[in-house]
């Protein structure tokens, strides 16, 4: 009886890892807590491509802290600091234009990670965008 339970548990864990594995490792997948969302559109393009950064699910009129990480995982400088501040509208949503070449002194090729935290709600979300430098 004990051996059967062990085999059944092991099979369930392998099945769970198989099902969740690819989604958990996908760097293109956005993640969020408490329904907060962050998105880059388009998510892929050269550093010259103008993208729309949109967010939703935060508190009304909330200040958001966005932190950018380059493909190596290093925190990137944004302007004169390391955090970009945005603000939600009175419905907890918002958007702004974003061109990587205008924001970073040397935009690296690869997948960038962006984390956003709502200063009032504490809600967080993570999104990814890709810079293709052609190299």
N, C-alpha and C positions, 0 to 999 in steps of 0.2 A: 504494500500500500504506500509506504513512504517513497519508494523508488518511482512509482507512477506519478505521484505529486511533483517530485523533482523534475521528471521528464516533461510533464505538462507545463510547469512553471518555466522551464528553460525554453520550451517551444513558444510559449506566449511572449517571452522577452525577445526572442529572435524575431518573431513576427512583428512585434511593436517597433523594434529597431529598423526592420526592413521597411515598414510603412512610413515611419517618421524620419528615417535617416536622410533621404534626399532633400526633403523640405527643410530640415534643420540645418543642412550644410549649404543651402542655396544662398549665396551672397546677394542675390538680386531681390530677395524676399524682404519686404518691410515688416517690422514688428512694432507692436504698440502695447501700451498698458491702458486700461480704463477707456478703451474706445478712441484714444488719441491717434491721429493719422498724420503722416508727413509723406509728401510725394514730389518727385521731380519729373517734369514732362517737357521734352522727352528725357528718358533716363540715360540715353546713350548718344554720344556725339563728340565732336571735337571740342576743344576748349573755347572755340569761338561761337559755338551754338548757344543761342539764347534759349533758356529753359524757364518754365514756370514752376516755382516752388509753392505748393499749396498745403494747407494744414487745416485740420478740423478736429472736433472733439475735445477742445480745451475750454477753459472758463471764459466767460464773456469779458472783453476788454482786458485780456491777460497779457503780460509781457512774457515772451518766449525766449529762451536762451538756446541758440543753435551752435553746436560745436562740430567742426569739420575735422575728419581724419583722412590723411592721404593713403594711397594704396599700401604703404609700408606700415600703417597703423600709427603714424606720428600725428599729433595734433597740429593742425595747420593754422598759420596766422591768417587772420581775416582783418584787413585794414590795419589798425594800430593795436590790435589785441588778438585774443584767441577765441572770443565768443561774439557771435552776431546776434543782435537783439531785434526781434520782430514783435508785433502786437496783433492780437486777434481783434476781430470786429465784435459788435455787441451780440453776435450769435456763436462765438467761439471758433470762427473760421477765419481764413485770410489767405493771402497770396502775395508774392512779389516776384519780379523778374530777376533772373540770375544767369550771368555769363561767366563761367569759370576763369576765362582769361582776364576779366576785369577784377576779379577778387583775389587771385593768387599770383604771386610773382613768378612762379615756375610750376604751372599745373602739370602734374605727373600723369602719365598714361596708366590706366587701370581703374579699378573700382574704388570709389571714395565712399566713406561712411559718414553719415550725418546723424547726430543725436540731438533731439529737442526736448527741453524740459520746461513745463509751465511753472512760472515762479509762484503763482497763487495755488493752483490745483495740485502741483507736483506730478501731473500726468507726464508721461514720457512716450516718445516714439522714435524709431530708428528707420532711416531710409538710405538708399544707395543710389549713386549715379556713376556712370562710366565716362571717362575721358579717353578718347581714341586719338592719339597724336599722330597716327600713321606710321609709327616705327615698330 
